[in-house]
Every structure is written in C-alpha cells, then in structure tokens.
Amino acid sequence: MPRYDYKCSDCEHVFEAAQSIKDEPLRICPECKGPIRRLISKNVGIAFKGGGFYVTDAKDGSKPAESSK
C-alpha cells in the first residue's frame, strides 16, 4: 500500500499516511484540524525484478564484456 506525506497549512505538522491509490487525499490535520496538502514524495521505492537490470546480466546468456580502465 502506498504511503503519502502530508503537511498542515496551519500548524505545519508533517505526517505520513498509508492509503490505497483509489482513496481520496486526506484533508484535515490530525493535530489541529486545519487544512492539509499532500507533498510530492522524493523517496520512491522501486523494485526491479527479473534479468537485464545489472551490468553483470547479459541478454544472450554470455558474460558481459570487460570494461577498459
């Protein structure tokens, strides 16, 4: 489940909430009941699965070429 960061416009309280992508964004600060806004996340957890993502992976099954220094 994705996690979203929020910040209150009144008290500047910053918090994180786990929500479904289908859920509406939160609107009320849990601390002061003021208006909040969702922040743009800077840390995105990306998981690469399968072959072809590493230097040591080769598309045709052979070893990768040696790098020249």
mmCIF file as Biopython writes it, N, C-alpha, C and O atoms, coordinates in Angstrom:
data_model
#
loop_
_atom_site.group_PDB
_atom_site.id
_atom_site.type_symbol
_atom_site.label_atom_id
_atom_site.label_alt_id
_atom_site.label_comp_id
_atom_site.label_asym_id
_atom_site.label_entity_id
_atom_site.label_seq_id
_atom_site.pdbx_PDB_ins_code
_atom_site.Cartn_x
_atom_site.Cartn_y
_atom_site.Cartn_z
_atom_site.occupancy
_atom_site.B_iso_or_equiv
_atom_site.auth_seq_id
_atom_site.auth_asym_id
_atom_site.pdbx_PDB_model_num
ATOM 1   N N  . MET A ? 1  ? 0.856  -1.171  0.000   1.0 0.0 1  A 1 
ATOM 2   C CA . MET A ? 1  ? 0.000  0.000   0.000   1.0 0.0 1  A 1 
ATOM 3   C C  . MET A ? 1  ? 0.903  1.236   0.000   1.0 0.0 1  A 1 
ATOM 4   O O  . MET A ? 1  ? 1.828  1.323   0.808   1.0 0.0 1  A 1 
ATOM 5   N N  . PRO A ? 2  ? 0.645  2.185   -0.892  1.0 0.0 2  A 1 
ATOM 6   C CA . PRO A ? 2  ? 1.477  3.394   -0.965  1.0 0.0 2  A 1 
ATOM 7   C C  . PRO A ? 2  ? 1.368  4.243   0.301   1.0 0.0 2  A 1 
ATOM 8   O O  . PRO A ? 2  ? 0.344  4.248   0.984   1.0 0.0 2  A 1 
ATOM 9   N N  . ARG A ? 3  ? 2.445  4.952   0.588   1.0 0.0 3  A 1 
ATOM 10  C CA . ARG A ? 3  ? 2.476  5.860   1.737   1.0 0.0 3  A 1 
ATOM 11  C C  . ARG A ? 3  ? 2.637  7.280   1.189   1.0 0.0 3  A 1 
ATOM 12  O O  . ARG A ? 3  ? 3.452  7.534   0.303   1.0 0.0 3  A 1 
ATOM 13  N N  . TYR A ? 4  ? 1.848  8.185   1.734   1.0 0.0 4  A 1 
ATOM 14  C CA . TYR A ? 4  ? 1.858  9.577   1.281   1.0 0.0 4  A 1 
ATOM 15  C C  . TYR A ? 4  ? 2.226  10.498  2.429   1.0 0.0 4  A 1 
ATOM 16  O O  . TYR A ? 4  ? 1.840  10.265  3.574   1.0 0.0 4  A 1 
ATOM 17  N N  . ASP A ? 5  ? 2.980  11.550  2.114   1.0 0.0 5  A 1 
ATOM 18  C CA . ASP A ? 5  ? 3.348  12.566  3.096   1.0 0.0 5  A 1 
ATOM 19  C C  . ASP A ? 5  ? 2.373  13.728  2.995   1.0 0.0 5  A 1 
ATOM 20  O O  . ASP A ? 5  ? 1.985  14.138  1.902   1.0 0.0 5  A 1 
ATOM 21  N N  . TYR A ? 6  ? 1.984  14.252  4.152   1.0 0.0 6  A 1 
ATOM 22  C CA . TYR A ? 6  ? 1.073  15.389  4.225   1.0 0.0 6  A 1 
ATOM 23  C C  . TYR A ? 6  ? 1.677  16.456  5.119   1.0 0.0 6  A 1 
ATOM 24  O O  . TYR A ? 6  ? 2.479  16.159  6.005   1.0 0.0 6  A 1 
ATOM 25  N N  . LYS A ? 7  ? 1.280  17.723  4.877   1.0 0.0 7  A 1 
ATOM 26  C CA . LYS A ? 7  ? 1.727  18.838  5.712   1.0 0.0 7  A 1 
ATOM 27  C C  . LYS A ? 7  ? 0.548  19.769  5.960   1.0 0.0 7  A 1 
ATOM 28  O O  . LYS A ? 7  ? -0.194 20.122  5.043   1.0 0.0 7  A 1 
ATOM 29  N N  . CYS A ? 8  ? 0.393  20.158  7.224   1.0 0.0 8  A 1 
ATOM 30  C CA . CYS A ? 8  ? -0.691 21.058  7.602   1.0 0.0 8  A 1 
ATOM 31  C C  . CYS A ? 8  ? -0.323 22.491  7.221   1.0 0.0 8  A 1 
ATOM 32  O O  . CYS A ? 8  ? 0.813  22.919  7.422   1.0 0.0 8  A 1 
ATOM 33  N N  . SER A ? 9  ? -1.278 23.222  6.675   1.0 0.0 9  A 1 
ATOM 34  C CA . SER A ? 9  ? -1.052 24.623  6.306   1.0 0.0 9  A 1 
ATOM 35  C C  . SER A ? 9  ? -1.055 25.544  7.523   1.0 0.0 9  A 1 
ATOM 36  O O  . SER A ? 9  ? -0.456 26.619  7.482   1.0 0.0 9  A 1 
ATOM 37  N N  . ASP A ? 10 ? -1.718 25.139  8.603   1.0 0.0 10 A 1 
ATOM 38  C CA . ASP A ? 10 ? -1.804 25.983  9.802   1.0 0.0 10 A 1 
ATOM 39  C C  . ASP A ? 10 ? -0.649 25.738  10.772  1.0 0.0 10 A 1 
ATOM 40  O O  . ASP A ? 10 ? 0.109  26.659  11.078  1.0 0.0 10 A 1 
ATOM 41  N N  . CYS A ? 11 ? -0.511 24.507  11.254  1.0 0.0 11 A 1 
ATOM 42  C CA . CYS A ? 11 ? 0.491  24.222  12.293  1.0 0.0 11 A 1 
ATOM 43  C C  . CYS A ? 11 ? 1.781  23.619  11.731  1.0 0.0 11 A 1 
ATOM 44  O O  . CYS A ? 11 ? 2.726  23.392  12.487  1.0 0.0 11 A 1 
ATOM 45  N N  . GLU A ? 12 ? 1.841  23.355  10.419  1.0 0.0 12 A 1 
ATOM 46  C CA . GLU A ? 12 ? 2.994  22.806  9.718   1.0 0.0 12 A 1 
ATOM 47  C C  . GLU A ? 12 ? 3.379  21.396  10.189  1.0 0.0 12 A 1 
ATOM 48  O O  . GLU A ? 12 ? 4.516  20.962  10.001  1.0 0.0 12 A 1 
ATOM 49  N N  . HIS A ? 13 ? 2.427  20.690  10.799  1.0 0.0 13 A 1 
ATOM 50  C CA . HIS A ? 13 ? 2.648  19.297  11.202  1.0 0.0 13 A 1 
ATOM 51  C C  . HIS A ? 13 ? 2.810  18.452  9.942   1.0 0.0 13 A 1 
ATOM 52  O O  . HIS A ? 13 ? 1.987  18.531  9.030   1.0 0.0 13 A 1 
ATOM 53  N N  . VAL A ? 14 ? 3.881  17.636  9.889   1.0 0.0 14 A 1 
ATOM 54  C CA . VAL A ? 14 ? 4.139  16.762  8.751   1.0 0.0 14 A 1 
ATOM 55  C C  . VAL A ? 14 ? 3.941  15.323  9.223   1.0 0.0 14 A 1 
ATOM 56  O O  . VAL A ? 14 ? 4.457  14.929  10.268  1.0 0.0 14 A 1 
ATOM 57  N N  . PHE A ? 15 ? 3.192  14.544  8.447   1.0 0.0 15 A 1 
ATOM 58  C CA . PHE A ? 15 ? 2.952  13.157  8.803   1.0 0.0 15 A 1 
ATOM 59  C C  . PHE A ? 15 ? 2.803  12.314  7.551   1.0 0.0 15 A 1 
ATOM 60  O O  . PHE A ? 15 ? 2.673  12.836  6.444   1.0 0.0 15 A 1 
ATOM 61  N N  . GLU A ? 16 ? 2.824  11.001  7.745   1.0 0.0 16 A 1 
ATOM 62  C CA . GLU A ? 16 ? 2.727  10.038  6.663   1.0 0.0 16 A 1 
ATOM 63  C C  . GLU A ? 16 ? 1.483  9.183   6.861   1.0 0.0 16 A 1 
ATOM 64  O O  . GLU A ? 16 ? 1.134  8.838   7.990   1.0 0.0 16 A 1 
ATOM 65  N N  . ALA A ? 17 ? 0.816  8.841   5.765   1.0 0.0 17 A 1 
ATOM 66  C CA . ALA A ? 17 ? -0.376 8.005   5.842   1.0 0.0 17 A 1 
ATOM 67  C C  . ALA A ? 17 ? -0.325 6.939   4.750   1.0 0.0 17 A 1 
ATOM 68  O O  . ALA A ? 17 ? 0.012  7.231   3.603   1.0 0.0 17 A 1 
ATOM 69  N N  . ALA A ? 18 ? -0.662 5.699   5.116   1.0 0.0 18 A 1 
ATOM 70  C CA . ALA A ? 18 ? -0.758 4.607   4.147   1.0 0.0 18 A 1 
ATOM 71  C C  . ALA A ? 18 ? -2.176 4.604   3.594   1.0 0.0 18 A 1 
ATOM 72  O O  . ALA A ? 18 ? -3.143 4.469   4.344   1.0 0.0 18 A 1 
ATOM 73  N N  . GLN A ? 19 ? -2.293 4.753   2.275   1.0 0.0 19 A 1 
ATOM 74  C CA . GLN A ? 19 ? -3.597 4.823   1.632   1.0 0.0 19 A 1 
ATOM 75  C C  . GLN A ? 19 ? -3.566 4.065   0.319   1.0 0.0 19 A 1 
ATOM 76  O O  . GLN A ? 19 ? -2.519 3.938   -0.316  1.0 0.0 19 A 1 
ATOM 77  N N  . SER A ? 20 ? -4.707 3.572   -0.074  1.0 0.0 20 A 1 
ATOM 78  C CA . SER A ? 20 ? -4.843 2.964   -1.384  1.0 0.0 20 A 1 
ATOM 79  C C  . SER A ? 20 ? -4.758 4.065   -2.439  1.0 0.0 20 A 1 
ATOM 80  O O  . SER A ? 20 ? -5.069 5.224   -2.166  1.0 0.0 20 A 1 
ATOM 81  N N  . ILE A ? 21 ? -4.339 3.694   -3.631  1.0 0.0 21 A 1 
ATOM 82  C CA . ILE A ? 21 ? -4.280 4.663   -4.727  1.0 0.0 21 A 1 
ATOM 83  C C  . ILE A ? 21 ? -5.674 5.200   -5.031  1.0 0.0 21 A 1 
ATOM 84  O O  . ILE A ? 21 ? -5.818 6.332   -5.493  1.0 0.0 21 A 1 
ATOM 85  N N  . LYS A ? 22 ? -6.696 4.397   -4.775  1.0 0.0 22 A 1 
ATOM 86  C CA . LYS A ? 22 ? -8.077 4.779   -5.062  1.0 0.0 22 A 1 
ATOM 87  C C  . LYS A ? 22 ? -8.667 5.724   -4.004  1.0 0.0 22 A 1 
ATOM 88  O O  . LYS A ? 22 ? -9.686 6.365   -4.259  1.0 0.0 22 A 1 
ATOM 89  N N  . ASP A ? 23 ? -8.038 5.819   -2.820  1.0 0.0 23 A 1 
ATOM 90  C CA . ASP A ? 23 ? -8.561 6.676   -1.746  1.0 0.0 23 A 1 
ATOM 91  C C  . ASP A ? 23 ? -8.403 8.154   -2.087  1.0 0.0 23 A 1 
ATOM 92  O O  . ASP A ? 23 ? -7.447 8.555   -2.751  1.0 0.0 23 A 1 
ATOM 93  N N  . GLU A ? 24 ? -9.346 8.944   -1.627  1.0 0.0 24 A 1 
ATOM 94  C CA . GLU A ? 24 ? -9.240 10.398  -1.752  1.0 0.0 24 A 1 
ATOM 95  C C  . GLU A ? 24 ? -8.140 10.897  -0.815  1.0 0.0 24 A 1 
ATOM 96  O O  . GLU A ? 24 ? -7.933 10.310  0.247   1.0 0.0 24 A 1 
ATOM 97  N N  . PRO A ? 25 ? -7.425 11.973  -1.185  1.0 0.0 25 A 1 
ATOM 98  C CA . PRO A ? 25 ? -6.409 12.523  -0.285  1.0 0.0 25 A 1 
ATOM 99  C C  . PRO A ? 25 ? -7.039 13.012  1.023   1.0 0.0 25 A 1 
ATOM 100 O O  . PRO A ? 25 ? -8.183 13.467  1.041   1.0 0.0 25 A 1 
ATOM 101 N N  . LEU A ? 26 ? -6.278 12.911  2.107   1.0 0.0 26 A 1 
ATOM 102 C CA . LEU A ? 26 ? -6.759 13.422  3.393   1.0 0.0 26 A 1 
ATOM 103 C C  . LEU A ? 26 ? -6.885 14.941  3.310   1.0 0.0 26 A 1 
ATOM 104 O O  . LEU A ? 26 ? -6.202 15.577  2.508   1.0 0.0 26 A 1 
ATOM 105 N N  . ARG A ? 27 ? -7.755 15.524  4.135   1.0 0.0 27 A 1 
ATOM 106 C CA . ARG A ? 27 ? -8.000 16.969  4.070   1.0 0.0 27 A 1 
ATOM 107 C C  . ARG A ? 27 ? -7.873 17.676  5.413   1.0 0.0 27 A 1 
ATOM 108 O O  . ARG A ? 27 ? -7.773 18.902  5.450   1.0 0.0 27 A 1 
ATOM 109 N N  . ILE A ? 28 ? -7.875 16.921  6.531   1.0 0.0 28 A 1 
ATOM 110 C CA . ILE A ? 28 ? -7.891 17.539  7.860   1.0 0.0 28 A 1 
ATOM 111 C C  . ILE A ? 28 ? -6.682 17.068  8.668   1.0 0.0 28 A 1 
ATOM 112 O O  . ILE A ? 28 ? -6.388 15.874  8.723   1.0 0.0 28 A 1 
ATOM 113 N N  . CYS A ? 29 ? -5.994 18.009  9.286   1.0 0.0 29 A 1 
ATOM 114 C CA . CYS A ? 29 ? -4.826 17.720  10.117  1.0 0.0 29 A 1 
ATOM 115 C C  . CYS A ? 29 ? -5.257 16.978  11.388  1.0 0.0 29 A 1 
ATOM 116 O O  . CYS A ? 29 ? -6.204 17.402  12.050  1.0 0.0 29 A 1 
ATOM 117 N N  . PRO A ? 30 ? -4.575 15.877  11.740  1.0 0.0 30 A 1 
ATOM 118 C CA . PRO A ? 30 ? -4.939 15.156  12.959  1.0 0.0 30 A 1 
ATOM 119 C C  . PRO A ? 30 ? -4.548 15.913  14.237  1.0 0.0 30 A 1 
ATOM 120 O O  . PRO A ? 30 ? -5.054 15.598  15.315  1.0 0.0 30 A 1 
ATOM 121 N N  . GLU A ? 31 ? -3.662 16.898  14.130  1.0 0.0 31 A 1 
ATOM 122 C CA . GLU A ? 31 ? -3.211 17.655  15.302  1.0 0.0 31 A 1 
ATOM 123 C C  . GLU A ? 31 ? -4.119 18.853  15.606  1.0 0.0 31 A 1 
ATOM 124 O O  . GLU A ? 31 ? -4.608 18.996  16.726  1.0 0.0 31 A 1 
ATOM 125 N N  . CYS A ? 32 ? -4.341 19.708  14.609  1.0 0.0 32 A 1 
ATOM 126 C CA . CYS A ? 32 ? -5.078 20.959  14.859  1.0 0.0 32 A 1 
ATOM 127 C C  . CYS A ? 32 ? -6.381 21.080  14.081  1.0 0.0 32 A 1 
ATOM 128 O O  . CYS A ? 32 ? -7.090 22.077  14.214  1.0 0.0 32 A 1 
ATOM 129 N N  . LYS A ? 33 ? -6.706 20.071  13.267  1.0 0.0 33 A 1 
ATOM 130 C CA . LYS A ? 33 ? -7.921 20.053  12.433  1.0 0.0 33 A 1 
ATOM 131 C C  . LYS A ? 33 ? -7.895 21.097  11.321  1.0 0.0 33 A 1 
ATOM 132 O O  . LYS A ? 33 ? -8.937 21.412  10.746  1.0 0.0 33 A 1 
ATOM 133 N N  . GLY A ? 34 ? -6.715 21.636  11.011  1.0 0.0 34 A 1 
ATOM 134 C CA . GLY A ? 34 ? -6.567 22.599  9.920   1.0 0.0 34 A 1 
ATOM 135 C C  . GLY A ? 34 ? -6.460 21.898  8.575   1.0 0.0 34 A 1 
ATOM 136 O O  . GLY A ? 34 ? -6.425 20.669  8.516   1.0 0.0 34 A 1 
ATOM 137 N N  . PRO A ? 35 ? -6.408 22.678  7.484   1.0 0.0 35 A 1 
ATOM 138 C CA . PRO A ? 35 ? -6.304 22.090  6.146   1.0 0.0 35 A 1 
ATOM 139 C C  . PRO A ? 35 ? -4.897 21.544  5.895   1.0 0.0 35 A 1 
ATOM 140 O O  . PRO A ? 35 ? -3.906 22.123  6.339   1.0 0.0 35 A 1 
ATOM 141 N N  . ILE A ? 36 ? -4.827 20.428  5.180   1.0 0.0 36 A 1 
ATOM 142 C CA . ILE A ? 36 ? -3.536 19.829  4.852   1.0 0.0 36 A 1 
ATOM 143 C C  . ILE A ? 36 ? -3.410 19.656  3.351   1.0 0.0 36 A 1 
ATOM 144 O O  . ILE A ? 36 ? -4.394 19.723  2.614   1.0 0.0 36 A 1 
ATOM 145 N N  . ARG A ? 37 ? -2.177 19.433  2.911   1.0 0.0 37 A 1 
ATOM 146 C CA . ARG A ? 37 ? -1.937 19.150  1.497   1.0 0.0 37 A 1 
ATOM 147 C C  . ARG A ? 37 ? -0.958 17.994  1.393   1.0 0.0 37 A 1 
ATOM 148 O O  . ARG A ? 37 ? -0.100 17.806  2.255   1.0 0.0 37 A 1 
ATOM 149 N N  . ARG A ? 38 ? -1.101 17.227  0.327   1.0 0.0 38 A 1 
ATOM 150 C CA . ARG A ? 38 ? -0.210 16.088  0.108   1.0 0.0 38 A 1 
ATOM 151 C C  . ARG A ? 38 ? 1.072  16.598  -0.528  1.0 0.0 38 A 1 
ATOM 152 O O  . ARG A ? 38 ? 1.031  17.380  -1.477  1.0 0.0 38 A 1 
ATOM 153 N N  . LEU A ? 39 ? 2.198  16.160  -0.010  1.0 0.0 39 A 1 
ATOM 154 C CA . LEU A ? 39 ? 3.505  16.566  -0.516  1.0 0.0 39 A 1 
ATOM 155 C C  . LEU A ? 39 ? 3.950  15.622  -1.624  1.0 0.0 39 A 1 
ATOM 156 O O  . LEU A ? 39 ? 3.514  14.473  -1.693  1.0 0.0 39 A 1 
ATOM 157 N N  . ILE A ? 40 ? 4.817  16.119  -2.479  1.0 0.0 40 A 1 
ATOM 158 C CA . ILE A ? 40 ? 5.399  15.282  -3.519  1.0 0.0 40 A 1 
ATOM 159 C C  . ILE A ? 40 ? 6.504  14.473  -2.865  1.0 0.0 40 A 1 
ATOM 160 O O  . ILE A ? 40 ? 7.414  15.034  -2.255  1.0 0.0 40 A 1 
ATOM 161 N N  . SER A ? 41 ? 6.427  13.173  -2.991  1.0 0.0 41 A 1 
ATOM 162 C CA . SER A ? 41 ? 7.419  12.294  -2.364  1.0 0.0 41 A 1 
ATOM 163 C C  . SER A ? 41 ? 8.724  12.349  -3.127  1.0 0.0 41 A 1 
ATOM 164 O O  . SER A ? 41 ? 8.739  12.383  -4.358  1.0 0.0 41 A 1 
ATOM 165 N N  . LYS A ? 42 ? 9.819  12.359  -2.386  1.0 0.0 42 A 1 
ATOM 166 C CA . LYS A ? 42 ? 11.123 12.358  -3.026  1.0 0.0 42 A 1 
ATOM 167 C C  . LYS A ? 42 ? 11.770 10.982  -2.982  1.0 0.0 42 A 1 
ATOM 168 O O  . LYS A ? 42 ? 12.684 10.711  -3.762  1.0 0.0 42 A 1 
ATOM 169 N N  . ASN A ? 43 ? 11.319 10.108  -2.089  1.0 0.0 43 A 1 
ATOM 170 C CA . ASN A ? 43 ? 11.854 8.753   -1.988  1.0 0.0 43 A 1 
ATOM 171 C C  . ASN A ? 43 ? 10.807 7.776   -2.498  1.0 0.0 43 A 1 
ATOM 172 O O  . ASN A ? 43 ? 9.790  7.539   -1.846  1.0 0.0 43 A 1 
ATOM 173 N N  . VAL A ? 44 ? 11.063 7.226   -3.646  1.0 0.0 44 A 1 
ATOM 174 C CA . VAL A ? 44 ? 10.120 6.292   -4.236  1.0 0.0 44 A 1 
ATOM 175 C C  . VAL A ? 44 ? 10.757 4.916   -4.229  1.0 0.0 44 A 1 
ATOM 176 O O  . VAL A ? 44 ? 11.853 4.734   -4.761  1.0 0.0 44 A 1 
ATOM 177 N N  . GLY A ? 45 ? 10.090 3.958   -3.639  1.0 0.0 45 A 1 
ATOM 178 C CA . GLY A ? 45 ? 10.617 2.597   -3.590  1.0 0.0 45 A 1 
ATOM 179 C C  . GLY A ? 45 ? 10.330 1.868   -4.888  1.0 0.0 45 A 1 
ATOM 180 O O  . GLY A ? 45 ? 9.184  1.525   -5.176  1.0 0.0 45 A 1 
ATOM 181 N N  . ILE A ? 46 ? 11.364 1.635   -5.666  1.0 0.0 46 A 1 
ATOM 182 C CA . ILE A ? 46 ? 11.213 0.934   -6.934  1.0 0.0 46 A 1 
ATOM 183 C C  . ILE A ? 46 ? 11.892 -0.418  -6.802  1.0 0.0 46 A 1 
ATOM 184 O O  . ILE A ? 46 ? 13.030 -0.504  -6.340  1.0 0.0 46 A 1 
ATOM 185 N N  . ALA A ? 47 ? 11.207 -1.461  -7.200  1.0 0.0 47 A 1 
ATOM 186 C CA . ALA A ? 47 ? 11.772 -2.804  -7.152  1.0 0.0 47 A 1 
ATOM 187 C C  . ALA A ? 47 ? 11.908 -3.327  -8.576  1.0 0.0 47 A 1 
ATOM 188 O O  . ALA A ? 47 ? 10.910 -3.527  -9.268  1.0 0.0 47 A 1 
ATOM 189 N N  . PHE A ? 48 ? 13.136 -3.545  -9.006  1.0 0.0 48 A 1 
ATOM 190 C CA . PHE A ? 48 ? 13.388 -4.130  -10.313 1.0 0.0 48 A 1 
ATOM 191 C C  . PHE A ? 48 ? 13.488 -5.633  -10.129 1.0 0.0 48 A 1 
ATOM 192 O O  . PHE A ? 48 ? 14.328 -6.114  -9.369  1.0 0.0 48 A 1 
ATOM 193 N N  . LYS A ? 49 ? 12.639 -6.375  -10.818 1.0 0.0 49 A 1 
ATOM 194 C CA . LYS A ? 49 ? 12.649 -7.828  -10.710 1.0 0.0 49 A 1 
ATOM 195 C C  . LYS A ? 49 ? 12.891 -8.429  -12.085 1.0 0.0 49 A 1 
ATOM 196 O O  . LYS A ? 49 ? 12.411 -7.921  -13.098 1.0 0.0 49 A 1 
ATOM 197 N N  . GLY A ? 50 ? 13.633 -9.504  -12.099 1.0 0.0 50 A 1 
ATOM 198 C CA . GLY A ? 50 ? 13.922 -10.167 -13.361 1.0 0.0 50 A 1 
ATOM 199 C C  . GLY A ? 50 ? 15.304 -9.815  -13.863 1.0 0.0 50 A 1 
ATOM 200 O O  . GLY A ? 50 ? 16.005 -9.005  -13.256 1.0 0.0 50 A 1 
ATOM 201 N N  . GLY A ? 51 ? 15.690 -10.410 -14.949 1.0 0.0 51 A 1 
ATOM 202 C CA . GLY A ? 51 ? 17.013 -10.196 -15.507 1.0 0.0 51 A 1 
ATOM 203 C C  . GLY A ? 51 ? 17.096 -8.929  -16.334 1.0 0.0 51 A 1 
ATOM 204 O O  . GLY A ? 51 ? 16.082 -8.335  -16.700 1.0 0.0 51 A 1 
ATOM 205 N N  . GLY A ? 52 ? 18.334 -8.527  -16.622 1.0 0.0 52 A 1 
ATOM 206 C CA . GLY A ? 52 ? 18.545 -7.401  -17.517 1.0 0.0 52 A 1 
ATOM 207 C C  . GLY A ? 52 ? 18.715 -6.059  -16.846 1.0 0.0 52 A 1 
ATOM 208 O O  . GLY A ? 52 ? 18.747 -5.040  -17.536 1.0 0.0 52 A 1 
ATOM 209 N N  . PHE A ? 53 ? 18.826 -6.009  -15.507 1.0 0.0 53 A 1 
ATOM 210 C CA . PHE A ? 53 ? 18.925 -4.735  -14.824 1.0 0.0 53 A 1 
ATOM 211 C C  . PHE A ? 53 ? 20.319 -4.452  -14.265 1.0 0.0 53 A 1 
ATOM 212 O O  . PHE A ? 53 ? 20.562 -3.381  -13.711 1.0 0.0 53 A 1 
ATOM 213 N N  . TYR A ? 54 ? 21.216 -5.395  -14.408 1.0 0.0 54 A 1 
ATOM 214 C CA . TYR A ? 54 ? 22.534 -5.239  -13.802 1.0 0.0 54 A 1 
ATOM 215 C C  . TYR A ? 54 ? 23.619 -5.343  -14.860 1.0 0.0 54 A 1 
ATOM 216 O O  . TYR A ? 54 ? 23.402 -5.941  -15.914 1.0 0.0 54 A 1 
ATOM 217 N N  . VAL A ? 55 ? 24.779 -4.771  -14.593 1.0 0.0 55 A 1 
ATOM 218 C CA . VAL A ? 55 ? 25.907 -4.819  -15.515 1.0 0.0 55 A 1 
ATOM 219 C C  . VAL A ? 55 ? 26.327 -6.262  -15.761 1.0 0.0 55 A 1 
ATOM 220 O O  . VAL A ? 55 ? 26.768 -6.613  -16.856 1.0 0.0 55 A 1 
ATOM 221 N N  . THR A ? 56 ? 26.188 -7.090  -14.739 1.0 0.0 56 A 1 
ATOM 222 C CA . THR A ? 56 ? 26.610 -8.489  -14.871 1.0 0.0 56 A 1 
ATOM 223 C C  . THR A ? 56 ? 25.614 -9.332  -15.656 1.0 0.0 56 A 1 
ATOM 224 O O  . THR A ? 56 ? 25.935 -10.467 -16.007 1.0 0.0 56 A 1 
ATOM 225 N N  . ASP A ? 57 ? 24.429 -8.829  -15.944 1.0 0.0 57 A 1 
ATOM 226 C CA . ASP A ? 57 ? 23.449 -9.563  -16.738 1.0 0.0 57 A 1 
ATOM 227 C C  . ASP A ? 57 ? 23.769 -9.416  -18.218 1.0 0.0 57 A 1 
ATOM 228 O O  . ASP A ? 57 ? 24.147 -8.337  -18.674 1.0 0.0 57 A 1 
ATOM 229 N N  . ALA A ? 58 ? 23.619 -10.478 -18.946 1.0 0.0 58 A 1 
ATOM 230 C CA . ALA A ? 58 ? 23.824 -10.435 -20.387 1.0 0.0 58 A 1 
ATOM 231 C C  . ALA A ? 58 ? 22.544 -10.909 -21.061 1.0 0.0 58 A 1 
ATOM 232 O O  . ALA A ? 58 ? 21.916 -11.867 -20.609 1.0 0.0 58 A 1 
ATOM 233 N N  . LYS A ? 59 ? 22.158 -10.238 -22.139 1.0 0.0 59 A 1 
ATOM 234 C CA . LYS A ? 59 ? 20.915 -10.569 -22.828 1.0 0.0 59 A 1 
ATOM 235 C C  . LYS A ? 59 ? 20.972 -11.932 -23.511 1.0 0.0 59 A 1 
ATOM 236 O O  . LYS A ? 59 ? 19.972 -12.647 -23.572 1.0 0.0 59 A 1 
ATOM 237 N N  . ASP A ? 60 ? 22.143 -12.282 -24.021 1.0 0.0 60 A 1 
ATOM 238 C CA . ASP A ? 60 ? 22.234 -13.535 -24.764 1.0 0.0 60 A 1 
ATOM 239 C C  . ASP A ? 60 ? 22.798 -14.691 -23.940 1.0 0.0 60 A 1 
ATOM 240 O O  . ASP A ? 60 ? 23.041 -15.768 -24.483 1.0 0.0 60 A 1 
ATOM 241 N N  . GLY A ? 61 ? 23.007 -14.487 -22.649 1.0 0.0 61 A 1 
ATOM 242 C CA . GLY A ? 61 ? 23.496 -15.551 -21.792 1.0 0.0 61 A 1 
ATOM 243 C C  . GLY A ? 61 ? 25.013 -15.608 -21.681 1.0 0.0 61 A 1 
ATOM 244 O O  . GLY A ? 61 ? 25.541 -16.345 -20.848 1.0 0.0 61 A 1 
ATOM 245 N N  . SER A ? 62 ? 25.728 -14.837 -22.513 1.0 0.0 62 A 1 
ATOM 246 C CA . SER A ? 62 ? 27.181 -14.822 -22.415 1.0 0.0 62 A 1 
ATOM 247 C C  . SER A ? 62 ? 27.623 -13.835 -21.342 1.0 0.0 62 A 1 
ATOM 248 O O  . SER A ? 62 ? 26.830 -13.034 -20.847 1.0 0.0 62 A 1 
ATOM 249 N N  . LYS A ? 63 ? 28.897 -13.907 -20.996 1.0 0.0 63 A 1 
ATOM 250 C CA . LYS A ? 63 ? 29.432 -13.000 -19.979 1.0 0.0 63 A 1 
ATOM 251 C C  . LYS A ? 63 ? 29.530 -11.594 -20.543 1.0 0.0 63 A 1 
ATOM 252 O O  . LYS A ? 63 ? 29.761 -11.427 -21.741 1.0 0.0 63 A 1 
ATOM 253 N N  . PRO A ? 64 ? 29.356 -10.562 -19.690 1.0 0.0 64 A 1 
ATOM 254 C CA . PRO A ? 64 ? 29.497 -9.184  -20.173 1.0 0.0 64 A 1 
ATOM 255 C C  . PRO A ? 64 ? 30.945 -8.874  -20.535 1.0 0.0 64 A 1 
ATOM 256 O O  . PRO A ? 64 ? 31.878 -9.491  -20.022 1.0 0.0 64 A 1 
ATOM 257 N N  . ALA A ? 65 ? 31.109 -7.913  -21.421 1.0 0.0 65 A 1 
ATOM 258 C CA . ALA A ? 65 ? 32.437 -7.518  -21.856 1.0 0.0 65 A 1 
ATOM 259 C C  . ALA A ? 65 ? 33.186 -6.861  -20.700 1.0 0.0 65 A 1 
ATOM 260 O O  . ALA A ? 65 ? 32.594 -6.189  -19.855 1.0 0.0 65 A 1 
ATOM 261 N N  . GLU A ? 66 ? 34.504 -7.071  -20.684 1.0 0.0 66 A 1 
ATOM 262 C CA . GLU A ? 66 ? 35.345 -6.445  -19.665 1.0 0.0 66 A 1 
ATOM 263 C C  . GLU A ? 66 ? 35.415 -4.953  -19.923 1.0 0.0 66 A 1 
ATOM 264 O O  . GLU A ? 66 ? 35.514 -4.520  -21.071 1.0 0.0 66 A 1 
ATOM 265 N N  . SER A ? 67 ? 35.363 -4.173  -18.868 1.0 0.0 67 A 1 
ATOM 266 C CA . SER A ? 67 ? 35.477 -2.723  -19.039 1.0 0.0 67 A 1 
ATOM 267 C C  . SER A ? 67 ? 36.944 -2.345  -19.080 1.0 0.0 67 A 1 
ATOM 268 O O  . SER A ? 67 ? 37.750 -2.892  -18.327 1.0 0.0 67 A 1 
ATOM 269 N N  . SER A ? 68 ? 37.294 -1.419  -19.947 1.0 0.0 68 A 1 
ATOM 270 C CA . SER A ? 68 ? 38.690 -0.959  -20.036 1.0 0.0 68 A 1 
ATOM 271 C C  . SER A ? 68 ? 38.886 0.203   -19.099 1.0 0.0 68 A 1 
ATOM 272 O O  . SER A ? 68 ? 38.031 1.082   -18.991 1.0 0.0 68 A 1 
ATOM 273 N N  . LYS A ? 69 ? 40.030 0.203   -18.411 1.0 0.0 69 A 1 
ATOM 274 C CA . LYS A ? 69 ? 40.306 1.270   -17.416 1.0 0.0 69 A 1 
ATOM 275 C C  . LYS A ? 69 ? 41.303 2.247   -17.938 1.0 0.0 69 A 1 
ATOM 276 O O  . LYS A ? 69 ? 41.653 3.202   -17.245 1.0 0.0 69 A 1 
#
